[in-house]
Amino acid sequence: MWKCPECGEEIEDQFDECWQCASHKNKALLELLNGDWENLWRTSKQWLDKDANDPEPKVFLYLASLFMTPPKISEYLQLTTDLEENTVEMELLLSWLKQFEGQAEYSNNPYYQGLIASLYEFNDKDKTIDILEKAIEKNPTCPELYVWLGRSSSKTEAVNYFKKAIEFRPIHPAALFFLASSYTGLKQYKEAEECIKKAISLQPNFKDAHLHLGSLFHSQGLINQSRNQFQKVIEIDPEGDMGRMAKKFLEGEAQPSFKELTSPRKTLPSWLIYCISILSGLFFGGFIMTSMGSKNIYIYYFLVFIATYCILSAIYGRKKS
Protein backbone atom coordinates (compact mmCIF):
# COMPACT_ATOMS: atom_id res chain seq x y z
CA MET A 1 0.00 0.00 0.00
CA TRP A 2 1.44 3.36 -1.08
CA LYS A 3 0.50 6.54 0.84
CA CYS A 4 0.68 9.96 -0.77
CA PRO A 5 2.89 12.23 1.37
CA GLU A 6 0.87 15.27 0.29
CA CYS A 7 -2.76 14.38 0.99
CA GLY A 8 -2.49 11.03 2.79
CA GLU A 9 -4.45 9.10 0.13
CA GLU A 10 -3.63 5.36 0.30
CA ILE A 11 -3.35 3.54 -3.02
CA GLU A 12 -2.56 -0.10 -3.71
CA ASP A 13 0.67 -0.82 -5.57
CA GLN A 14 3.48 1.71 -6.07
CA PHE A 15 2.97 5.16 -7.56
CA ASP A 16 5.08 8.26 -8.02
CA GLU A 17 2.22 10.73 -7.57
CA CYS A 18 -1.27 10.62 -6.09
CA TRP A 19 -4.05 10.95 -8.70
CA GLN A 20 -5.95 13.37 -6.44
CA CYS A 21 -3.03 15.77 -6.00
CA ALA A 22 -2.02 15.50 -9.66
CA SER A 23 -5.57 16.10 -10.84
CA HIS A 24 -5.95 19.18 -8.64
CA LYS A 25 -2.64 20.59 -9.87
CA ASN A 26 -3.37 19.91 -13.55
CA LYS A 27 -6.93 21.21 -13.27
CA ALA A 28 -5.73 24.38 -11.54
CA LEU A 29 -3.10 24.94 -14.23
CA LEU A 30 -5.68 24.55 -17.01
CA GLU A 31 -8.04 27.01 -15.30
CA LEU A 32 -5.17 29.44 -14.88
CA LEU A 33 -4.30 29.24 -18.59
CA ASN A 34 -7.92 30.08 -19.41
CA GLY A 35 -8.10 32.93 -16.90
CA ASP A 36 -10.99 31.12 -15.18
CA TRP A 37 -10.42 32.77 -11.80
CA GLU A 38 -13.62 31.67 -10.07
CA ASN A 39 -13.09 27.98 -10.79
CA LEU A 40 -9.36 28.31 -10.12
CA TRP A 41 -10.20 29.57 -6.62
CA ARG A 42 -12.59 26.66 -6.00
CA THR A 43 -10.19 24.01 -7.30
CA SER A 44 -7.30 25.42 -5.29
CA LYS A 45 -9.43 25.53 -2.13
CA GLN A 46 -10.35 21.86 -2.59
CA TRP A 47 -6.68 21.08 -3.16
CA LEU A 48 -5.68 23.00 -0.02
CA ASP A 49 -8.35 21.21 2.01
CA LYS A 50 -6.38 18.00 1.43
CA ASP A 51 -3.32 19.50 3.09
CA ALA A 52 -3.52 22.90 4.77
CA ASN A 53 0.28 23.11 4.94
CA ASP A 54 0.89 22.62 1.21
CA PRO A 55 2.02 25.96 -0.30
CA GLU A 56 1.37 24.92 -3.92
CA PRO A 57 -2.41 25.48 -3.91
CA LYS A 58 -1.78 28.75 -2.06
CA VAL A 59 0.17 30.01 -5.09
CA PHE A 60 -2.87 29.45 -7.32
CA LEU A 61 -5.18 30.98 -4.72
CA TYR A 62 -2.80 33.93 -4.51
CA LEU A 63 -3.24 34.60 -8.23
CA ALA A 64 -6.97 33.88 -8.40
CA SER A 65 -7.83 36.10 -5.45
CA LEU A 66 -6.96 39.29 -7.36
CA PHE A 67 -9.26 38.74 -10.30
CA MET A 68 -12.36 37.17 -8.79
CA THR A 69 -15.72 38.92 -8.61
CA PRO A 70 -15.27 40.74 -6.34
CA PRO A 71 -11.52 40.44 -5.67
CA LYS A 72 -10.45 38.89 -2.36
CA ILE A 73 -7.81 41.44 -1.36
CA SER A 74 -7.64 40.54 2.34
CA GLU A 75 -7.17 36.86 1.46
CA TYR A 76 -4.54 37.89 -1.09
CA LEU A 77 -2.57 39.78 1.58
CA GLN A 78 -2.75 36.81 3.97
CA LEU A 79 -1.52 34.48 1.23
CA THR A 80 1.34 36.91 0.55
CA THR A 81 2.40 36.49 4.16
CA ASP A 82 1.99 32.71 4.05
CA LEU A 83 4.13 32.32 0.93
CA GLU A 84 7.03 34.49 2.06
CA GLU A 85 8.68 31.62 3.95
CA ASN A 86 7.96 28.84 1.45
CA THR A 87 10.55 29.62 -1.18
CA VAL A 88 11.87 26.02 -1.25
CA GLU A 89 8.42 24.59 -2.00
CA MET A 90 7.85 27.25 -4.67
CA GLU A 91 11.10 26.19 -6.34
CA LEU A 92 9.70 22.64 -6.53
CA LEU A 93 6.54 23.94 -8.20
CA LEU A 94 8.69 25.98 -10.56
CA SER A 95 10.64 22.85 -11.52
CA TRP A 96 7.36 21.07 -12.31
CA LEU A 97 6.17 23.98 -14.46
CA LYS A 98 9.39 24.20 -16.45
CA GLN A 99 8.44 21.03 -18.34
CA PHE A 100 5.87 23.11 -20.24
CA GLU A 101 8.18 25.99 -21.20
CA GLY A 102 8.93 24.69 -24.70
CA GLN A 103 5.25 24.46 -25.62
CA ALA A 104 3.86 27.55 -27.34
CA GLU A 105 0.47 27.30 -25.63
CA TYR A 106 2.26 27.78 -22.31
CA SER A 107 5.20 30.04 -23.16
CA ASN A 108 2.92 32.54 -24.96
CA ASN A 109 0.18 32.44 -22.35
CA PRO A 110 0.19 35.62 -20.18
CA TYR A 111 -1.30 33.85 -17.15
CA TYR A 112 1.29 31.08 -17.26
CA GLN A 113 4.01 33.76 -17.34
CA GLY A 114 2.29 35.51 -14.42
CA LEU A 115 2.42 32.26 -12.46
CA ILE A 116 6.14 31.82 -13.20
CA ALA A 117 6.82 35.45 -12.22
CA SER A 118 4.94 35.04 -8.93
CA LEU A 119 7.21 32.17 -7.89
CA TYR A 120 10.20 34.52 -7.96
CA GLU A 121 8.38 37.40 -6.26
CA PHE A 122 9.68 36.94 -2.72
CA ASN A 123 13.34 36.20 -3.41
CA ASP A 124 14.15 37.78 -6.80
CA LYS A 125 12.02 40.84 -7.55
CA ASP A 126 14.16 41.81 -10.56
CA LYS A 127 13.51 38.39 -12.12
CA THR A 128 9.76 38.83 -11.53
CA ILE A 129 9.75 42.21 -13.26
CA ASP A 130 11.85 40.90 -16.16
CA ILE A 131 9.46 37.98 -16.79
CA LEU A 132 6.41 40.25 -16.68
CA GLU A 133 7.94 42.84 -19.00
CA LYS A 134 8.77 40.14 -21.56
CA ALA A 135 5.26 38.71 -21.22
CA ILE A 136 3.81 42.17 -21.90
CA GLU A 137 5.87 42.39 -25.10
CA LYS A 138 4.00 39.30 -26.31
CA ASN A 139 0.64 40.26 -24.75
CA PRO A 140 0.57 44.08 -24.64
CA THR A 141 -3.18 44.32 -23.97
CA CYS A 142 -3.43 41.85 -21.07
CA PRO A 143 -4.58 43.84 -18.00
CA GLU A 144 -3.63 41.15 -15.46
CA LEU A 145 0.04 41.44 -16.46
CA TYR A 146 -0.02 45.17 -15.70
CA VAL A 147 -1.65 44.52 -12.32
CA TRP A 148 1.05 41.96 -11.43
CA LEU A 149 3.76 44.35 -12.63
CA GLY A 150 2.25 47.18 -10.61
CA ARG A 151 2.29 44.97 -7.52
CA SER A 152 6.06 44.52 -7.95
CA SER A 153 6.85 48.20 -8.56
CA SER A 154 7.25 51.40 -6.56
CA LYS A 155 4.15 53.51 -5.85
CA THR A 156 4.90 55.99 -8.63
CA GLU A 157 5.58 53.31 -11.25
CA ALA A 158 2.62 51.27 -10.00
CA VAL A 159 0.21 54.13 -10.77
CA ASN A 160 1.15 53.96 -14.44
CA TYR A 161 0.84 50.18 -14.61
CA PHE A 162 -2.56 50.10 -12.91
CA LYS A 163 -3.77 52.86 -15.22
CA LYS A 164 -2.62 50.74 -18.17
CA ALA A 165 -4.59 47.76 -16.88
CA ILE A 166 -7.71 49.94 -16.61
CA GLU A 167 -7.11 51.31 -20.10
CA PHE A 168 -7.37 47.80 -21.53
CA ARG A 169 -10.18 46.73 -19.19
CA PRO A 170 -12.11 49.67 -17.69
CA ILE A 171 -14.21 47.27 -15.59
CA HIS A 172 -11.33 45.99 -13.46
CA PRO A 173 -12.01 46.29 -9.69
CA ALA A 174 -8.60 44.95 -8.61
CA ALA A 175 -6.70 47.44 -10.76
CA LEU A 176 -8.89 50.28 -9.46
CA PHE A 177 -8.37 49.14 -5.87
CA PHE A 178 -4.59 49.01 -6.16
CA LEU A 179 -4.53 52.30 -8.08
CA ALA A 180 -6.45 53.85 -5.17
CA SER A 181 -3.97 52.29 -2.75
CA SER A 182 -1.04 53.73 -4.71
CA TYR A 183 -2.62 57.18 -4.73
CA THR A 184 -3.21 56.87 -0.98
CA GLY A 185 0.46 56.03 -0.45
CA LEU A 186 1.36 59.12 -2.47
CA LYS A 187 -1.11 61.19 -0.38
CA GLN A 188 -3.22 61.95 -3.44
CA TYR A 189 -6.45 61.38 -1.54
CA LYS A 190 -8.86 62.92 -4.05
CA GLU A 191 -7.66 60.58 -6.82
CA ALA A 192 -7.70 57.64 -4.38
CA GLU A 193 -11.31 58.37 -3.44
CA GLU A 194 -12.41 58.54 -7.08
CA CYS A 195 -10.81 55.19 -7.88
CA ILE A 196 -12.12 53.34 -4.85
CA LYS A 197 -15.64 54.66 -5.39
CA LYS A 198 -15.52 53.45 -8.99
CA ALA A 199 -14.39 50.00 -7.82
CA ILE A 200 -17.35 49.89 -5.42
CA SER A 201 -19.76 51.00 -8.17
CA LEU A 202 -18.56 48.02 -10.23
CA GLN A 203 -18.64 45.58 -7.29
CA PRO A 204 -20.98 46.81 -4.49
CA ASN A 205 -19.99 43.84 -2.27
CA PHE A 206 -16.27 44.57 -2.56
CA LYS A 207 -15.64 44.56 1.21
CA ASP A 208 -11.96 45.52 0.98
CA ALA A 209 -12.86 48.59 -1.08
CA HIS A 210 -15.47 49.66 1.48
CA LEU A 211 -12.95 49.25 4.30
CA HIS A 212 -10.33 51.25 2.40
CA LEU A 213 -12.81 54.01 1.62
CA GLY A 214 -13.88 54.10 5.26
CA SER A 215 -10.24 54.47 6.33
CA LEU A 216 -9.76 57.19 3.71
CA PHE A 217 -12.77 59.13 5.00
CA HIS A 218 -11.55 58.69 8.58
CA SER A 219 -8.12 60.15 7.72
CA GLN A 220 -9.89 63.27 6.44
CA GLY A 221 -12.10 63.65 9.49
CA LEU A 222 -15.27 62.59 7.64
CA ILE A 223 -16.48 60.42 10.51
CA ASN A 224 -20.10 59.84 9.43
CA GLN A 225 -19.09 58.79 5.92
CA SER A 226 -16.38 56.59 7.44
CA ARG A 227 -18.85 54.86 9.77
CA ASN A 228 -21.23 54.21 6.86
CA GLN A 229 -18.48 52.35 4.98
CA PHE A 230 -17.48 50.29 8.01
CA GLN A 231 -21.14 49.38 8.57
CA LYS A 232 -21.31 48.19 4.97
CA VAL A 233 -18.31 45.93 5.56
CA ILE A 234 -20.11 44.37 8.54
CA GLU A 235 -23.21 43.77 6.42
CA ILE A 236 -21.15 42.03 3.72
CA ASP A 237 -18.87 40.05 6.05
CA PRO A 238 -20.57 39.84 9.49
CA GLU A 239 -18.64 36.79 10.74
CA GLY A 240 -15.38 37.28 8.84
CA ASP A 241 -12.12 39.00 9.72
CA MET A 242 -13.00 42.11 7.75
CA GLY A 243 -16.36 42.43 9.48
CA ARG A 244 -14.78 42.03 12.91
CA MET A 245 -12.16 44.64 12.04
CA ALA A 246 -14.81 47.11 10.87
CA LYS A 247 -16.75 46.50 14.09
CA LYS A 248 -13.67 47.37 16.15
CA PHE A 249 -13.33 50.61 14.19
CA LEU A 250 -16.97 51.50 14.85
CA GLU A 251 -16.70 50.73 18.56
CA GLY A 252 -13.44 52.63 18.96
CA GLU A 253 -11.40 49.54 19.88
CA ALA A 254 -8.99 50.18 16.99
CA GLN A 255 -8.06 53.06 14.71
CA PRO A 256 -8.35 52.71 10.91
CA SER A 257 -5.04 52.75 9.06
CA PHE A 258 -3.83 51.99 5.57
CA LYS A 259 -1.94 48.78 4.85
CA GLU A 260 0.86 48.80 2.32
CA LEU A 261 -0.80 47.35 -0.76
CA THR A 262 1.51 48.24 -3.64
CA SER A 263 5.12 47.07 -3.67
CA PRO A 264 5.58 44.62 -0.79
CA ARG A 265 8.35 45.48 1.66
CA LYS A 266 11.52 43.59 0.74
CA THR A 267 12.04 40.84 3.30
CA LEU A 268 14.60 38.15 4.10
CA PRO A 269 13.76 34.68 5.40
CA SER A 270 14.36 34.21 9.14
CA TRP A 271 17.01 31.54 8.54
CA LEU A 272 19.03 33.92 6.31
CA ILE A 273 18.89 36.72 8.89
CA TYR A 274 20.07 34.21 11.50
CA CYS A 275 22.99 32.99 9.33
CA ILE A 276 24.12 36.53 8.48
CA SER A 277 24.03 37.40 12.18
CA ILE A 278 26.19 34.37 13.06
CA LEU A 279 28.78 35.23 10.38
CA SER A 280 28.83 38.86 11.46
CA GLY A 281 29.38 37.79 15.06
CA LEU A 282 32.29 35.53 14.11
CA PHE A 283 33.97 38.10 11.85
CA PHE A 284 33.39 41.37 13.67
CA GLY A 285 33.56 39.79 17.13
CA GLY A 286 37.07 38.58 16.34
CA PHE A 287 38.00 41.92 14.81
CA ILE A 288 36.85 43.84 17.89
CA MET A 289 38.61 41.37 20.21
CA THR A 290 41.89 41.83 18.29
CA SER A 291 41.56 45.63 18.26
CA MET A 292 40.88 45.82 22.00
CA GLY A 293 43.42 43.18 22.96
CA SER A 294 40.78 41.13 24.77
CA LYS A 295 40.77 37.36 24.90
CA ASN A 296 37.08 36.91 25.65
CA ILE A 297 35.75 36.55 22.10
CA TYR A 298 32.40 35.10 23.23
CA ILE A 299 31.19 38.38 24.72
CA TYR A 300 31.96 40.34 21.53
CA TYR A 301 30.58 37.58 19.33
CA PHE A 302 27.33 37.57 21.29
CA LEU A 303 26.97 41.38 21.25
CA VAL A 304 27.61 41.62 17.50
CA PHE A 305 25.25 38.70 16.82
CA ILE A 306 22.41 40.30 18.83
CA ALA A 307 22.97 43.75 17.27
CA THR A 308 23.05 42.38 13.72
CA TYR A 309 20.02 40.17 14.26
CA CYS A 310 17.93 43.00 15.73
CA ILE A 311 18.87 45.45 12.96
CA LEU A 312 18.20 43.00 10.11
CA SER A 313 14.94 41.84 11.69
CA ALA A 314 13.74 45.43 12.02
CA ILE A 315 14.59 46.30 8.42
CA TYR A 316 14.05 43.04 6.51
CA GLY A 317 12.10 40.79 8.85
CA ARG A 318 8.45 39.89 8.25
CA LYS A 319 5.94 42.25 9.84
CA LYS A 320 3.20 40.60 11.80
CA SER A 321 -0.24 41.50 10.54
matplotlib code that plots the C-alpha trace (Angstrom):
import matplotlib.pyplot as plt

x = [0.0, 1.4, 0.5, 0.7, 2.9, 0.9, -2.8, -2.5, -4.4, -3.6, -3.4, -2.6, 0.7, 3.5, 3.0, 5.1, 2.2, -1.3, -4.1, -6.0, -3.0, -2.0, -5.6, -5.9, -2.6, -3.4, -6.9, -5.7, -3.1, -5.7, -8.0, -5.2, -4.3, -7.9, -8.1, -11.0, -10.4, -13.6, -13.1, -9.4, -10.2, -12.6, -10.2, -7.3, -9.4, -10.3, -6.7, -5.7, -8.4, -6.4, -3.3, -3.5, 0.3, 0.9, 2.0, 1.4, -2.4, -1.8, 0.2, -2.9, -5.2, -2.8, -3.2, -7.0, -7.8, -7.0, -9.3, -12.4, -15.7, -15.3, -11.5, -10.5, -7.8, -7.6, -7.2, -4.5, -2.6, -2.7, -1.5, 1.3, 2.4, 2.0, 4.1, 7.0, 8.7, 8.0, 10.6, 11.9, 8.4, 7.9, 11.1, 9.7, 6.5, 8.7, 10.6, 7.4, 6.2, 9.4, 8.4, 5.9, 8.2, 8.9, 5.2, 3.9, 0.5, 2.3, 5.2, 2.9, 0.2, 0.2, -1.3, 1.3, 4.0, 2.3, 2.4, 6.1, 6.8, 4.9, 7.2, 10.2, 8.4, 9.7, 13.3, 14.1, 12.0, 14.2, 13.5, 9.8, 9.7, 11.8, 9.5, 6.4, 7.9, 8.8, 5.3, 3.8, 5.9, 4.0, 0.6, 0.6, -3.2, -3.4, -4.6, -3.6, 0.0, 0.0, -1.7, 1.0, 3.8, 2.3, 2.3, 6.1, 6.8, 7.3, 4.2, 4.9, 5.6, 2.6, 0.2, 1.1, 0.8, -2.6, -3.8, -2.6, -4.6, -7.7, -7.1, -7.4, -10.2, -12.1, -14.2, -11.3, -12.0, -8.6, -6.7, -8.9, -8.4, -4.6, -4.5, -6.4, -4.0, -1.0, -2.6, -3.2, 0.5, 1.4, -1.1, -3.2, -6.5, -8.9, -7.7, -7.7, -11.3, -12.4, -10.8, -12.1, -15.6, -15.5, -14.4, -17.4, -19.8, -18.6, -18.6, -21.0, -20.0, -16.3, -15.6, -12.0, -12.9, -15.5, -12.9, -10.3, -12.8, -13.9, -10.2, -9.8, -12.8, -11.6, -8.1, -9.9, -12.1, -15.3, -16.5, -20.1, -19.1, -16.4, -18.9, -21.2, -18.5, -17.5, -21.1, -21.3, -18.3, -20.1, -23.2, -21.1, -18.9, -20.6, -18.6, -15.4, -12.1, -13.0, -16.4, -14.8, -12.2, -14.8, -16.8, -13.7, -13.3, -17.0, -16.7, -13.4, -11.4, -9.0, -8.1, -8.3, -5.0, -3.8, -1.9, 0.9, -0.8, 1.5, 5.1, 5.6, 8.3, 11.5, 12.0, 14.6, 13.8, 14.4, 17.0, 19.0, 18.9, 20.1, 23.0, 24.1, 24.0, 26.2, 28.8, 28.8, 29.4, 32.3, 34.0, 33.4, 33.6, 37.1, 38.0, 36.9, 38.6, 41.9, 41.6, 40.9, 43.4, 40.8, 40.8, 37.1, 35.7, 32.4, 31.2, 32.0, 30.6, 27.3, 27.0, 27.6, 25.3, 22.4, 23.0, 23.0, 20.0, 17.9, 18.9, 18.2, 14.9, 13.7, 14.6, 14.0, 12.1, 8.5, 5.9, 3.2, -0.2]
y = [0.0, 3.4, 6.5, 10.0, 12.2, 15.3, 14.4, 11.0, 9.1, 5.4, 3.5, -0.1, -0.8, 1.7, 5.2, 8.3, 10.7, 10.6, 10.9, 13.4, 15.8, 15.5, 16.1, 19.2, 20.6, 19.9, 21.2, 24.4, 24.9, 24.6, 27.0, 29.4, 29.2, 30.1, 32.9, 31.1, 32.8, 31.7, 28.0, 28.3, 29.6, 26.7, 24.0, 25.4, 25.5, 21.9, 21.1, 23.0, 21.2, 18.0, 19.5, 22.9, 23.1, 22.6, 26.0, 24.9, 25.5, 28.8, 30.0, 29.4, 31.0, 33.9, 34.6, 33.9, 36.1, 39.3, 38.7, 37.2, 38.9, 40.7, 40.4, 38.9, 41.4, 40.5, 36.9, 37.9, 39.8, 36.8, 34.5, 36.9, 36.5, 32.7, 32.3, 34.5, 31.6, 28.8, 29.6, 26.0, 24.6, 27.2, 26.2, 22.6, 23.9, 26.0, 22.9, 21.1, 24.0, 24.2, 21.0, 23.1, 26.0, 24.7, 24.5, 27.6, 27.3, 27.8, 30.0, 32.5, 32.4, 35.6, 33.9, 31.1, 33.8, 35.5, 32.3, 31.8, 35.4, 35.0, 32.2, 34.5, 37.4, 36.9, 36.2, 37.8, 40.8, 41.8, 38.4, 38.8, 42.2, 40.9, 38.0, 40.2, 42.8, 40.1, 38.7, 42.2, 42.4, 39.3, 40.3, 44.1, 44.3, 41.8, 43.8, 41.2, 41.4, 45.2, 44.5, 42.0, 44.3, 47.2, 45.0, 44.5, 48.2, 51.4, 53.5, 56.0, 53.3, 51.3, 54.1, 54.0, 50.2, 50.1, 52.9, 50.7, 47.8, 49.9, 51.3, 47.8, 46.7, 49.7, 47.3, 46.0, 46.3, 44.9, 47.4, 50.3, 49.1, 49.0, 52.3, 53.9, 52.3, 53.7, 57.2, 56.9, 56.0, 59.1, 61.2, 62.0, 61.4, 62.9, 60.6, 57.6, 58.4, 58.5, 55.2, 53.3, 54.7, 53.4, 50.0, 49.9, 51.0, 48.0, 45.6, 46.8, 43.8, 44.6, 44.6, 45.5, 48.6, 49.7, 49.3, 51.2, 54.0, 54.1, 54.5, 57.2, 59.1, 58.7, 60.2, 63.3, 63.6, 62.6, 60.4, 59.8, 58.8, 56.6, 54.9, 54.2, 52.4, 50.3, 49.4, 48.2, 45.9, 44.4, 43.8, 42.0, 40.1, 39.8, 36.8, 37.3, 39.0, 42.1, 42.4, 42.0, 44.6, 47.1, 46.5, 47.4, 50.6, 51.5, 50.7, 52.6, 49.5, 50.2, 53.1, 52.7, 52.8, 52.0, 48.8, 48.8, 47.4, 48.2, 47.1, 44.6, 45.5, 43.6, 40.8, 38.2, 34.7, 34.2, 31.5, 33.9, 36.7, 34.2, 33.0, 36.5, 37.4, 34.4, 35.2, 38.9, 37.8, 35.5, 38.1, 41.4, 39.8, 38.6, 41.9, 43.8, 41.4, 41.8, 45.6, 45.8, 43.2, 41.1, 37.4, 36.9, 36.5, 35.1, 38.4, 40.3, 37.6, 37.6, 41.4, 41.6, 38.7, 40.3, 43.7, 42.4, 40.2, 43.0, 45.5, 43.0, 41.8, 45.4, 46.3, 43.0, 40.8, 39.9, 42.2, 40.6, 41.5]
z = [0.0, -1.1, 0.8, -0.8, 1.4, 0.3, 1.0, 2.8, 0.1, 0.3, -3.0, -3.7, -5.6, -6.1, -7.6, -8.0, -7.6, -6.1, -8.7, -6.4, -6.0, -9.7, -10.8, -8.6, -9.9, -13.6, -13.3, -11.5, -14.2, -17.0, -15.3, -14.9, -18.6, -19.4, -16.9, -15.2, -11.8, -10.1, -10.8, -10.1, -6.6, -6.0, -7.3, -5.3, -2.1, -2.6, -3.2, 0.0, 2.0, 1.4, 3.1, 4.8, 4.9, 1.2, -0.3, -3.9, -3.9, -2.1, -5.1, -7.3, -4.7, -4.5, -8.2, -8.4, -5.4, -7.4, -10.3, -8.8, -8.6, -6.3, -5.7, -2.4, -1.4, 2.3, 1.5, -1.1, 1.6, 4.0, 1.2, 0.5, 4.2, 4.1, 0.9, 2.1, 3.9, 1.5, -1.2, -1.2, -2.0, -4.7, -6.3, -6.5, -8.2, -10.6, -11.5, -12.3, -14.5, -16.5, -18.3, -20.2, -21.2, -24.7, -25.6, -27.3, -25.6, -22.3, -23.2, -25.0, -22.3, -20.2, -17.1, -17.3, -17.3, -14.4, -12.5, -13.2, -12.2, -8.9, -7.9, -8.0, -6.3, -2.7, -3.4, -6.8, -7.5, -10.6, -12.1, -11.5, -13.3, -16.2, -16.8, -16.7, -19.0, -21.6, -21.2, -21.9, -25.1, -26.3, -24.8, -24.6, -24.0, -21.1, -18.0, -15.5, -16.5, -15.7, -12.3, -11.4, -12.6, -10.6, -7.5, -8.0, -8.6, -6.6, -5.8, -8.6, -11.3, -10.0, -10.8, -14.4, -14.6, -12.9, -15.2, -18.2, -16.9, -16.6, -20.1, -21.5, -19.2, -17.7, -15.6, -13.5, -9.7, -8.6, -10.8, -9.5, -5.9, -6.2, -8.1, -5.2, -2.7, -4.7, -4.7, -1.0, -0.4, -2.5, -0.4, -3.4, -1.5, -4.1, -6.8, -4.4, -3.4, -7.1, -7.9, -4.9, -5.4, -9.0, -7.8, -5.4, -8.2, -10.2, -7.3, -4.5, -2.3, -2.6, 1.2, 1.0, -1.1, 1.5, 4.3, 2.4, 1.6, 5.3, 6.3, 3.7, 5.0, 8.6, 7.7, 6.4, 9.5, 7.6, 10.5, 9.4, 5.9, 7.4, 9.8, 6.9, 5.0, 8.0, 8.6, 5.0, 5.6, 8.5, 6.4, 3.7, 6.0, 9.5, 10.7, 8.8, 9.7, 7.8, 9.5, 12.9, 12.0, 10.9, 14.1, 16.2, 14.2, 14.9, 18.6, 19.0, 19.9, 17.0, 14.7, 10.9, 9.1, 5.6, 4.8, 2.3, -0.8, -3.6, -3.7, -0.8, 1.7, 0.7, 3.3, 4.1, 5.4, 9.1, 8.5, 6.3, 8.9, 11.5, 9.3, 8.5, 12.2, 13.1, 10.4, 11.5, 15.1, 14.1, 11.8, 13.7, 17.1, 16.3, 14.8, 17.9, 20.2, 18.3, 18.3, 22.0, 23.0, 24.8, 24.9, 25.6, 22.1, 23.2, 24.7, 21.5, 19.3, 21.3, 21.3, 17.5, 16.8, 18.8, 17.3, 13.7, 14.3, 15.7, 13.0, 10.1, 11.7, 12.0, 8.4, 6.5, 8.9, 8.3, 9.8, 11.8, 10.5]

ax = plt.figure().add_subplot(projection="3d")
ax.plot(x, y, z, "-o")
ax.set_aspect("equal")
plt.show()
